[in-house]
């Protein structure tokens, strides 16, 4: 959780940089706190982070709480650091009251494309349940850009286990064999496998989820959380400028 010290709004007529992180999903407002919660996307390009500036990296794939009276950020909670997997936030957050040792706290439920489900204090952005850091693989086309650890939620995840060769499927034994051969040829080190240039890398959950547009529904009477989960691996590869031309 970061308490951002962001610059003041630029004066009228200032030329702004295109392709910066935007909010393309649905915002949620809290009338009592005077906050609006914005699930943020990524800077262009989605799968390459070296061209991003520090301020872009700060709010990329993060939930930003704006003060509706000033238009300034109150807090930022980032779900993926230096995101190059298009794991931006596509789910609308849900407002709930969450039981804590000090009583019921105003909270929100934040589902993510990595499958993590975070419970945050909507006043401060601090997690109300345990969070952890998992070691992330290095390498790929931008090894200096990959961070050694990425956050995960200790509350819940709908993400399935990492793929194995035995998970490969085909309508016939030959189809399955070909799929297994492809799986062995591709780069795959779990759900933060760095993008590669020389061969395909596997992204799982894919860039359409875990939880994307479908978000979550909450039954407060029964205490049930119903989460939409997309389970579709993607094989992707970066290409050079020369190859693109």
VEXMIMI-549800 format. One line per 10 residues: number of its first residue (from 0); their letters; for each residue y, z, x of N, C-alpha, C. Coordinates in nm, 3 decimals. Layout:
BEGIN
NUM	a	Y/Z/X/Y/Z/X/Y/Z/X; ...
This chain:
BEGIN
0	xxxxxxxxxx	-0.118/0.000/0.085/0.000/0.000/0.000/0.123/0.000/0.089; 0.218/-0.087/0.059/0.341/-0.095/0.137/0.460/-0.072/0.046; 0.557/0.004/0.093/0.684/0.015/0.025/0.777/-0.087/0.089; 0.796/-0.201/0.026/0.861/-0.313/0.095/1.010/-0.291/0.115; 1.058/-0.332/0.231/1.200/-0.335/0.261/1.238/-0.483/0.267; 1.250/-0.543/0.150/1.273/-0.686/0.143/1.422/-0.717/0.147; 1.457/-0.835/0.198/1.600/-0.870/0.206/1.660/-0.890/0.069; 1.794/-0.881/0.065/1.866/-0.902/-0.060/1.853/-1.049/-0.102; 1.877/-1.073/-0.229/1.869/-1.210/-0.280/1.970/-1.298/-0.206; 1.932/-1.423/-0.175/2.025/-1.512/-0.103/2.142/-1.551/-0.191
10	xxxxxxxxxx	2.255/-1.582/-0.131/2.372/-1.622/-0.211/2.348/-1.755/-0.279; 2.421/-1.782/-0.389/2.405/-1.910/-0.460/2.429/-2.027/-0.366; 2.351/-2.133/-0.386/2.364/-2.251/-0.304/2.276/-2.251/-0.181; 2.206/-2.138/-0.155/2.118/-2.131/-0.039/1.997/-2.222/-0.059; 1.961/-2.297/0.044/1.842/-2.382/0.036/1.720/-2.296/0.066; 1.627/-2.289/-0.029/1.509/-2.206/-0.014/1.391/-2.290/0.032; 1.296/-2.225/0.097/1.179/-2.293/0.149/1.078/-2.316/0.038; 1.033/-2.440/0.014/0.931/-2.464/-0.089/0.793/-2.420/-0.043; 0.704/-2.401/-0.139/0.566/-2.369/-0.106/0.541/-2.223/-0.075; 0.635/-2.136/-0.108/0.616/-1.993/-0.083/0.529/-1.933/-0.194
20	xxxxxxxxxx	0.480/-1.809/-0.176/0.392/-1.751/-0.280/0.461/-1.747/-0.416; 0.386/-1.783/-0.518/0.439/-1.781/-0.654/0.344/-1.703/-0.744; 0.391/-1.675/-0.863/0.305/-1.613/-0.963/0.271/-1.720/-1.066; 0.144/-1.762/-1.070/0.104/-1.870/-1.160/0.020/-1.820/-1.277; -0.009/-1.690/-1.280/-0.087/-1.636/-1.391/0.006/-1.557/-1.484; -0.042/-1.454/-1.549/0.033/-1.384/-1.653/0.080/-1.248/-1.603; 0.207/-1.221/-1.623/0.264/-1.092/-1.586/0.238/-0.989/-1.695; 0.250/-0.861/-1.659/0.235/-0.751/-1.753/0.355/-0.658/-1.738; 0.413/-0.618/-1.851/0.530/-0.532/-1.848/0.499/-0.390/-1.891; 0.566/-0.294/-1.829/0.558/-0.153/-1.867/0.698/-0.110/-1.912
30	xxxxxxxxxx	0.715/-0.100/-2.042/0.849/-0.071/-2.095/0.896/0.070/-2.058; 0.805/0.165/-2.052/0.845/0.302/-2.020/0.891/0.316/-1.875; 0.822/0.251/-1.783/0.859/0.261/-1.641/0.962/0.156/-1.601; 0.983/0.057/-1.684/1.077/-0.049/-1.649/1.027/-0.136/-1.535; 0.894/-0.159/-1.532/0.835/-0.239/-1.426/0.760/-0.358/-1.487; 0.758/-0.468/-1.413/0.676/-0.582/-1.450/0.586/-0.613/-1.330; 0.458/-0.633/-1.359/0.357/-0.647/-1.253/0.320/-0.794/-1.238; 0.343/-0.847/-1.118/0.325/-0.989/-1.090/0.206/-1.009/-0.996; 0.095/-1.067/-1.043/-0.015/-1.104/-0.953/0.023/-1.231/-0.877; 0.030/-1.221/-0.744/0.088/-1.329/-0.665/-0.017/-1.424/-0.609
40	xxxxxxxxxx	0.028/-1.548/-0.586/-0.054/-1.651/-0.524/-0.031/-1.656/-0.373; -0.061/-1.771/-0.315/-0.049/-1.791/-0.171/0.057/-1.894/-0.138; 0.100/-1.891/-0.011/0.184/-1.998/0.039/0.100/-2.124/0.061; 0.165/-2.238/0.053/0.097/-2.362/0.094/0.092/-2.364/0.248; -0.019/-2.404/0.309/-0.140/-2.449/0.242/-0.233/-2.330/0.219; -0.315/-2.339/0.117/-0.398/-2.226/0.080/-0.497/-2.184/0.188; -0.542/-2.281/0.269/-0.652/-2.254/0.363/-0.607/-2.251/0.509; -0.477/-2.236/0.530/-0.422/-2.234/0.666/-0.301/-2.143/0.666; -0.302/-2.041/0.752/-0.198/-1.938/0.743/-0.098/-1.936/0.857; -0.116/-2.017/0.962/-0.029/-2.009/1.079/0.115/-2.048/1.050
50	xxxxxxxxxx	0.135/-2.129/0.947/0.271/-2.174/0.916/0.348/-2.075/0.828; 0.283/-1.968/0.785/0.348/-1.873/0.695/0.436/-1.776/0.773; 0.546/-1.738/0.712/0.638/-1.642/0.773/0.595/-1.500/0.735; 0.645/-1.400/0.809/0.602/-1.261/0.784/0.623/-1.216/0.640; 0.735/-1.253/0.578/0.761/-1.210/0.442/0.664/-1.274/0.344; 0.626/-1.399/0.370/0.527/-1.465/0.285/0.392/-1.394/0.295; 0.355/-1.357/0.417/0.227/-1.288/0.437/0.226/-1.151/0.369; 0.343/-1.092/0.353/0.350/-0.957/0.295/0.316/-0.956/0.147; 0.352/-1.062/0.074/0.331/-1.063/-0.071/0.220/-1.158/-0.114; 0.159/-1.228/-0.019/0.051/-1.320/-0.052/-0.070/-1.244/-0.104
60	xxxxxxxxxx	-0.130/-1.294/-0.213/-0.249/-1.231/-0.274/-0.227/-1.083/-0.298; -0.110/-1.049/-0.345/-0.073/-0.910/-0.368/-0.019/-0.892/-0.509; -0.031/-0.770/-0.557/0.033/-0.734/-0.684/0.170/-0.675/-0.652; 0.274/-0.735/-0.708/0.412/-0.693/-0.683/0.469/-0.634/-0.810; 0.521/-0.512/-0.799/0.585/-0.447/-0.913/0.736/-0.462/-0.899; 0.798/-0.533/-0.993/0.943/-0.554/-0.991/1.012/-0.457/-1.086; 1.123/-0.404/-1.041/1.210/-0.324/-1.127/1.289/-0.419/-1.216; 1.273/-0.407/-1.348/1.337/-0.503/-1.438/1.488/-0.487/-1.443; 1.540/-0.373/-1.397/1.684/-0.351/-1.399/1.752/-0.411/-1.277; 1.682/-0.416/-1.164/1.742/-0.466/-1.041/1.681/-0.599/-0.995
70	xxxxxxxxxx	1.561/-0.630/-1.043/1.491/-0.749/-0.996/1.430/-0.734/-0.859; 1.433/-0.614/-0.803/1.381/-0.591/-0.669/1.241/-0.529/-0.675; 1.160/-0.556/-0.573/1.025/-0.497/-0.570/1.030/-0.345/-0.558; 0.949/-0.278/-0.638/0.933/-0.133/-0.627/0.817/-0.101/-0.533; 0.708/-0.178/-0.544/0.596/-0.160/-0.453/0.511/-0.286/-0.447; 0.429/-0.295/-0.343/0.340/-0.409/-0.322/0.202/-0.356/-0.285; 0.098/-0.412/-0.351/-0.040/-0.378/-0.316/-0.112/-0.508/-0.284; -0.152/-0.524/-0.158/-0.215/-0.649/-0.114/-0.366/-0.636/-0.117; -0.432/-0.738/-0.174/-0.578/-0.734/-0.189/-0.651/-0.809/-0.079; -0.586/-0.908/-0.016/-0.645/-0.982/0.095/-0.535/-1.007/0.198
80	xxxxxxxxxx	-0.563/-0.979/0.324/-0.466/-1.000/0.431/-0.483/-1.139/0.491; -0.370/-1.210/0.509/-0.372/-1.346/0.565/-0.476/-1.432/0.492; -0.464/-1.438/0.362/-0.563/-1.504/0.277/-0.567/-1.654/0.304; -0.685/-1.704/0.346/-0.705/-1.848/0.362/-0.826/-1.895/0.281; -0.859/-1.821/0.176/-0.974/-1.854/0.092/-0.933/-1.884/-0.052; -0.801/-1.887/-0.078/-0.750/-1.901/-0.215/-0.800/-1.786/-0.302; -0.810/-1.668/-0.241/-0.847/-1.547/-0.314/-0.722/-1.482/-0.376; -0.627/-1.564/-0.414/-0.506/-1.509/-0.476/-0.539/-1.448/-0.611; -0.442/-1.380/-0.669/-0.468/-1.304/-0.791/-0.444/-1.391/-0.914; -0.552/-1.420/-0.986/-0.543/-1.501/-1.107/-0.558/-1.423/-1.235
90	xxxxxxxxxx	-0.591/-1.294/-1.224/-0.614/-1.211/-1.343/-0.491/-1.131/-1.379; -0.463/-1.124/-1.507/-0.357/-1.036/-1.556/-0.405/-0.892/-1.546; -0.315/-0.801/-1.509/-0.354/-0.660/-1.502/-0.349/-0.599/-1.641; -0.426/-0.491/-1.659/-0.431/-0.417/-1.786/-0.379/-0.277/-1.764; -0.298/-0.227/-1.855/-0.241/-0.093/-1.844/-0.332/0.007/-1.916; -0.362/0.117/-1.847/-0.446/0.221/-1.904/-0.391/0.358/-1.865; -0.446/0.463/-1.926/-0.427/0.601/-1.880/-0.556/0.643/-1.812; -0.545/0.694/-1.689/-0.664/0.721/-1.610/-0.672/0.870/-1.578; -0.788/0.933/-1.599/-0.800/1.076/-1.573/-0.803/1.108/-1.423; -0.719/1.201/-1.381/-0.716/1.248/-1.243/-0.721/1.401/-1.244
100	xxxxxxxxxx	-0.730/1.460/-1.125/-0.733/1.605/-1.114/-0.605/1.668/-1.169; -0.496/1.595/-1.166/-0.369/1.645/-1.217/-0.340/1.604/-1.360; -0.441/1.550/-1.429/-0.421/1.506/-1.566/-0.424/1.355/-1.577; -0.391/1.305/-1.695/-0.391/1.160/-1.717/-0.273/1.096/-1.644; -0.303/0.989/-1.572/-0.199/0.919/-1.496/-0.180/0.779/-1.551; -0.055/0.730/-1.556/-0.034/0.591/-1.596/-0.090/0.500/-1.488; -0.183/0.414/-1.526/-0.256/0.334/-1.427/-0.266/0.190/-1.473; -0.319/0.107/-1.387/-0.348/-0.032/-1.421/-0.480/-0.071/-1.360; -0.545/-0.168/-1.423/-0.670/-0.225/-1.373/-0.639/-0.362/-1.317; -0.674/-0.383/-1.190/-0.647/-0.508/-1.121/-0.778/-0.573/-1.078
110	xxxxxxxxxx	-0.827/-0.675/-1.150/-0.945/-0.750/-1.104/-0.901/-0.856/-1.002; -0.991/-0.892/-0.912/-0.955/-0.989/-0.809/-1.062/-1.096/-0.794; -1.026/-1.205/-0.726/-1.120/-1.314/-0.705/-1.236/-1.275/-0.613; -1.216/-1.175/-0.530/-1.327/-1.129/-0.446/-1.426/-1.045/-0.525; -1.396/-1.020/-0.653/-1.483/-0.940/-0.737/-1.447/-0.793/-0.740; -1.352/-0.751/-0.653/-1.312/-0.610/-0.650/-1.229/-0.576/-0.773; -1.246/-0.453/-0.822/-1.167/-0.402/-0.934/-1.096/-0.277/-0.886; -0.964/-0.283/-0.883/-0.883/-0.172/-0.834/-0.821/-0.096/-0.950; -0.813/0.035/-0.936/-0.739/0.121/-1.029/-0.620/0.176/-0.953; -0.499/0.136/-0.995/-0.377/0.175/-0.924/-0.288/0.259/-1.013
120	xxxxxxxxxx	-0.218/0.353/-0.951/-0.110/0.425/-1.020/0.004/0.326/-1.039; 0.038/0.297/-1.162/0.136/0.191/-1.183/0.279/0.235/-1.150; 0.300/0.361/-1.119/0.432/0.406/-1.074/0.454/0.378/-0.926; 0.346/0.386/-0.848/0.358/0.380/-0.702/0.276/0.270/-0.637; 0.175/0.216/-0.709/0.087/0.118/-0.649/-0.024/0.177/-0.565; -0.033/0.309/-0.559/-0.137/0.372/-0.478/-0.268/0.376/-0.556; -0.381/0.349/-0.490/-0.511/0.354/-0.557/-0.542/0.494/-0.608; -0.595/0.501/-0.729/-0.636/0.629/-0.786/-0.785/0.656/-0.762; -0.854/0.558/-0.707/-0.994/0.575/-0.668/-1.005/0.534/-0.521; -1.117/0.566/-0.463/-1.135/0.539/-0.320/-1.127/0.390/-0.289
130	xxxxxxxxxx	-1.070/0.358/-0.176/-1.073/0.222/-0.122/-1.133/0.228/0.018; -1.175/0.115/0.067/-1.237/0.111/0.200/-1.194/-0.017/0.270; -1.226/-0.024/0.398/-1.202/-0.143/0.477/-1.337/-0.193/0.529; -1.363/-0.322/0.512/-1.487/-0.381/0.564/-1.451/-0.472/0.680; -1.540/-0.478/0.777/-1.515/-0.566/0.892/-1.526/-0.710/0.847; -1.429/-0.789/0.887/-1.425/-0.931/0.852/-1.458/-1.014/0.975; -1.529/-1.125/0.956/-1.565/-1.209/1.071/-1.443/-1.274/1.133; -1.454/-1.305/1.261/-1.346/-1.372/1.333/-1.384/-1.517/1.355; -1.297/-1.589/1.425/-1.326/-1.729/1.458/-1.258/-1.826/1.365; -1.319/-1.942/1.347/-1.259/-2.046/1.265/-1.149/-2.120/1.338
140	xxxxxxxxxx	-1.065/-2.189/1.262/-0.961/-2.273/1.324/-0.840/-2.192/1.369; -0.825/-2.070/1.320/-0.710/-1.986/1.357/-0.760/-1.845/1.394; -0.833/-1.830/1.501/-0.892/-1.698/1.530/-0.788/-1.587/1.544; -0.668/-1.620/1.593/-0.566/-1.516/1.610/-0.507/-1.471/1.477; -0.528/-1.551/1.371/-0.474/-1.517/1.239/-0.569/-1.430/1.157; -0.694/-1.424/1.194/-0.790/-1.346/1.116/-0.781/-1.199/1.154; -0.776/-1.115/1.053/-0.765/-0.971/1.075/-0.905/-0.911/1.083; -0.922/-0.803/1.159/-1.058/-0.748/1.177/-1.113/-0.677/1.054; -1.024/-0.632/0.964/-1.071/-0.559/0.847/-0.999/-0.610/0.722; -1.072/-0.608/0.610/-1.017/-0.645/0.481/-1.046/-0.533/0.381
150	xxxxxxxxxx	-0.958/-0.514/0.281/-0.976/-0.404/0.185/-1.080/-0.438/0.078; -1.150/-0.334/0.033/-1.238/-0.344/-0.082/-1.218/-0.219/-0.167; -1.254/-0.229/-0.293/-1.238/-0.118/-0.386/-1.361/-0.028/-0.384; -1.336/0.102/-0.387/-1.446/0.196/-0.400/-1.479/0.227/-0.544; -1.399/0.173/-0.636/-1.422/0.199/-0.778/-1.536/0.113/-0.832; -1.521/-0.019/-0.819/-1.625/-0.109/-0.869/-1.602/-0.249/-0.814; -1.709/-0.324/-0.806/-1.702/-0.467/-0.775/-1.806/-0.539/-0.860; -1.772/-0.661/-0.903/-1.869/-0.743/-0.974/-1.928/-0.849/-0.882; -1.885/-0.846/-0.754/-1.936/-0.943/-0.658/-2.083/-0.918/-0.630; -2.159/-1.025/-0.623/-2.300/-1.014/-0.590/-2.319/-1.005/-0.438
160	xxxxxxxxxx	-2.442/-0.982/-0.397/-2.473/-0.972/-0.255/-2.451/-1.107/-0.186; -2.437/-1.103/-0.054/-2.420/-1.227/0.021/-2.538/-1.321/-0.003; -2.509/-1.450/0.005/-2.612/-1.551/-0.016/-2.718/-1.546/0.094; -2.841/-1.581/0.057/-2.952/-1.596/0.151/-3.014/-1.733/0.132; -3.091/-1.776/0.229/-3.155/-1.906/0.219/-3.246/-1.914/0.096; -3.307/-1.803/0.061/-3.397/-1.802/-0.055/-3.321/-1.814/-0.187; -3.190/-1.800/-0.184/-3.110/-1.819/-0.305/-3.088/-1.967/-0.337; -3.115/-2.055/-0.244/-3.090/-2.197/-0.265/-3.184/-2.250/-0.372; -3.130/-2.341/-0.454/-3.201/-2.385/-0.573/-3.205/-2.537/-0.577; -3.308/-2.590/-0.642/-3.317/-2.734/-0.664/-3.409/-2.763/-0.780
170	xxxxxxxxxx	-3.388/-2.878/-0.845/-3.474/-2.913/-0.959/-3.615/-2.947/-0.914; -3.631/-2.983/-0.785/-3.763/-3.011/-0.729/-3.773/-2.943/-0.594; -3.892/-2.927/-0.540/-3.904/-2.869/-0.406/-3.824/-2.944/-0.300; -3.813/-3.076/-0.314/-3.736/-3.154/-0.217/-3.588/-3.120/-0.228; -3.538/-3.109/-0.352/-3.398/-3.071/-0.371/-3.371/-2.934/-0.309; -3.461/-2.841/-0.332/-3.442/-2.707/-0.276/-3.446/-2.711/-0.123; -3.533/-2.789/-0.066/-3.542/-2.800/0.078/-3.412/-2.854/0.137; -3.357/-2.960/0.072/-3.230/-3.017/0.120/-3.119/-2.914/0.112; -3.119/-2.837/0.002/-3.016/-2.734/-0.014/-3.030/-2.627/0.094; -3.152/-2.591/0.129/-3.174/-2.491/0.235/-3.128/-2.545/0.371
180	xxxxxxxxxx	-3.153/-2.673/0.395/-3.108/-2.733/0.521/-2.955/-2.731/0.529; -2.889/-2.768/0.418/-2.743/-2.764/0.416/-2.692/-2.622/0.439; -2.756/-2.526/0.377/-2.714/-2.386/0.393/-2.721/-2.344/0.540; -2.825/-2.385/0.609/-2.840/-2.349/0.750/-2.736/-2.420/0.838; -2.697/-2.540/0.798/-2.600/-2.615/0.878/-2.457/-2.564/0.859; -2.428/-2.509/0.744/-2.292/-2.466/0.715/-2.262/-2.332/0.782; -2.133/-2.305/0.798/-2.091/-2.175/0.850/-2.084/-2.076/0.734; -2.149/-1.962/0.751/-2.146/-1.861/0.646/-2.169/-1.723/0.707; -2.067/-1.638/0.692/-2.071/-1.502/0.745/-2.028/-1.401/0.639; -2.057/-1.430/0.513/-2.014/-1.341/0.407/-1.889/-1.390/0.340
190	xxxxxxxxxx	-1.828/-1.304/0.256/-1.722/-1.354/0.168/-1.586/-1.368/0.235; -1.577/-1.341/0.365/-1.454/-1.372/0.440/-1.485/-1.466/0.556; -1.576/-1.562/0.535/-1.608/-1.660/0.639/-1.485/-1.744/0.671; -1.440/-1.748/0.796/-1.318/-1.822/0.830/-1.333/-1.972/0.806; -1.228/-2.039/0.761/-1.232/-2.185/0.746/-1.260/-2.253/0.880; -1.334/-2.363/0.873/-1.375/-2.436/0.992/-1.334/-2.582/0.983; -1.331/-2.646/1.101/-1.291/-2.786/1.111/-1.409/-2.876/1.141; -1.506/-2.826/1.216/-1.615/-2.911/1.263/-1.731/-2.921/1.164; -1.738/-2.830/1.069/-1.844/-2.832/0.970/-1.797/-2.759/0.845; -1.875/-2.768/0.739/-1.841/-2.699/0.616/-1.859/-2.548/0.634
200	xxxxxxxxxx	-1.777/-2.472/0.563/-1.799/-2.328/0.552/-1.820/-2.295/0.404; -1.896/-2.190/0.380/-1.927/-2.150/0.243/-1.836/-2.036/0.201; -1.779/-2.050/0.083/-1.694/-1.946/0.026/-1.763/-1.892/-0.099; -1.792/-1.761/-0.096/-1.864/-1.700/-0.208/-1.827/-1.553/-0.219; -1.767/-1.508/-0.330/-1.734/-1.586/-0.450/-1.639/-1.701/-0.416; -1.642/-1.804/-0.495/-1.560/-1.921/-0.469/-1.414/-1.898/-0.506; -1.334/-2.003/-0.491/-1.191/-1.990/-0.519/-1.160/-1.987/-0.668; -1.262/-1.994/-0.753/-1.243/-1.972/-0.897/-1.296/-1.835/-0.941; -1.317/-1.749/-0.848/-1.364/-1.614/-0.884/-1.459/-1.562/-0.781; -1.504/-1.445/-0.806/-1.503/-1.340/-0.906/-1.420/-1.353/-1.032
210	xxxxxxxxxx	-1.320/-1.269/-1.044/-1.241/-1.263/-1.166/-1.115/-1.347/-1.149; -1.099/-1.445/-1.238/-0.985/-1.535/-1.229/-0.906/-1.526/-1.359; -0.880/-1.640/-1.424/-0.797/-1.639/-1.545/-0.853/-1.547/-1.653; -0.985/-1.534/-1.659/-1.043/-1.455/-1.768/-1.004/-1.310/-1.767; -0.968/-1.256/-1.650/-0.923/-1.118/-1.637/-1.026/-1.020/-1.695; -0.977/-0.912/-1.756/-1.065/-0.807/-1.808/-1.015/-0.761/-1.944; -1.106/-0.706/-2.021/-1.073/-0.644/-2.150/-1.120/-0.499/-2.145; -1.045/-0.412/-2.210/-1.074/-0.268/-2.204/-1.086/-0.213/-2.345; -1.193/-0.138/-2.368/-1.212/-0.063/-2.492/-1.182/0.084/-2.460; -1.062/0.133/-2.491/-1.026/0.271/-2.453/-1.103/0.377/-2.529
220	xxxxxxxxxx	-1.151/0.344/-2.650/-1.225/0.443/-2.727/-1.363/0.469/-2.666; -1.428/0.364/-2.621/-1.561/0.378/-2.564/-1.559/0.390/-2.411; -1.443/0.367/-2.351/-1.436/0.373/-2.206/-1.512/0.260/-2.139; -1.504/0.140/-2.197/-1.580/0.026/-2.146/-1.483/-0.079/-2.091; -1.516/-0.128/-1.972/-1.439/-0.235/-1.908/-1.525/-0.361/-1.906; -1.474/-0.469/-1.965/-1.548/-0.595/-1.974/-1.475/-0.697/-1.887; -1.543/-0.746/-1.783/-1.479/-0.830/-1.683/-1.543/-0.968/-1.681; -1.459/-1.070/-1.686/-1.508/-1.206/-1.669/-1.538/-1.230/-1.522; -1.656/-1.284/-1.493/-1.696/-1.307/-1.353/-1.745/-1.449/-1.336; -1.685/-1.521/-1.241/-1.728/-1.656/-1.207/-1.816/-1.650/-1.082
230	xxxxxxxxxx	-1.932/-1.711/-1.089/-2.028/-1.705/-0.980/-2.060/-1.847/-0.934; -1.972/-1.902/-0.849/-1.987/-2.041/-0.808/-1.947/-2.056/-0.662; -2.045/-2.067/-0.571/-2.012/-2.088/-0.430/-1.941/-2.222/-0.410; -1.853/-2.226/-0.310/-1.786/-2.349/-0.273/-1.815/-2.382/-0.128; -1.838/-2.509/-0.099/-1.847/-2.557/0.039/-1.718/-2.632/0.069; -1.648/-2.591/0.173/-1.518/-2.650/0.204/-1.508/-2.677/0.354; -1.417/-2.767/0.389/-1.394/-2.796/0.530/-1.251/-2.842/0.547; -1.185/-2.792/0.651/-1.054/-2.844/0.686/-1.070/-2.975/0.761; -0.969/-3.059/0.752/-0.970/-3.184/0.828/-0.843/-3.194/0.910; -0.851/-3.267/1.018/-0.736/-3.281/1.108/-0.630/-3.371/1.046
240	xxxxx	-0.507/-3.363/1.100/-0.401/-3.451/1.053/-0.439/-3.597/1.073; -0.503/-3.627/1.188/-0.544/-3.764/1.218/-0.644/-3.814/1.116; -0.744/-3.729/1.083/-0.845/-3.770/0.985/-0.783/-3.786/0.847; -0.688/-3.699/0.813/-0.622/-3.710/0.683/-0.544/-3.841/0.672; -0.475/-3.879/0.780/-0.399/-4.004/0.779/-0.491/-4.124/0.770
